Amino acid sequence: MRDASESEVRRLVREAVDRALGPPGGPPGGPPGGPPAGPADAGAAPARPAAAAAPRSAGSAAPRRVAIGSDHGGFALKEVLRRAIADETDWEVQDCGTHSGEAVDYPDFAAAVAREVASGRCALGVVVDAAGIGSAMAANKVSGVRCATCHDDATVRNSREHNDANILSIGANVVHRGAATRMVKLFLGTPFAGGRHERRVQKIMALEQRAR
């Protein structure tokens, strides 16, 4: 057998390396022409599973941020919910106040939450007052808002799945803290069902346009 030339040896080595690692410009062991692996890829921890998309039917690119606000009657519960969202979910919290138990007017804080949601700066919102009714009325005056007053898991789930509610209103004197925390998590985690409900939600929003 003849001795291989130096150039032939280099060619054979290069082909063997390409078969094992892929050609230059491709990731090790990846398909030819693929994107190079980043320097942090080697030995990196497995990626966390992608979180479900923020529950918004219109395909908005709003961040996973929730606005929360209350009057003095809902302040204590608002603080409990704010901490629970921050500590127990992957949602960022935008606290719109109030920041103490001093008497304030609930429409101011409900409107602040509603504007955050309507602008797209927050994907969803939560408002809290003593009964959950006045804040819902105020929030629903802001164009683009669908605020639902809910009392339990069933009404929360219905508000998201059927009505695409984007703000949850809770009464601090109606719902105890444990149930309220569970309801907020359910609200943030329940997607709009779409389908036949999409047409109905569009009709709700059409009423808003005609009222102008």
Sequence and secondary structure as in RCSB ss.txt:
>XXXX:A:sequence
MRDASESEVRRLVREAVDRALGPPGGPPGGPPGGPPAGPADAGAAPARPAAAAAPRSAGSAAPRRVAIGSDHGGF
ALKEVLRRAIADETDWEVQDCGTHSGEAVDYPDFAAAVAREVASGRCALGVVVDAAGIGSAMAANKVSGVRCATC
HDDATVRNSREHNDANILSIGANVVHRGAATRMVKLFLGTPFAGGRHERRVQKIMALEQRAR
>XXXX:A:secstr
     HHHHHHHHHHHHHHHH STTS TTS TT     TTTTT           S TT     SEEEEEE GGGH
HHHHHHHHHHHHHSS EEEE    SSS   HHHHHHHHHHHHHHTSSSEEEEEESSSSHHHHHHTTSTT  EEE 
 SHHHHHHHHHTT   EEEEETTTS HHHHHHHHHHHHH     THHHHHHHHHHHHHHHT 
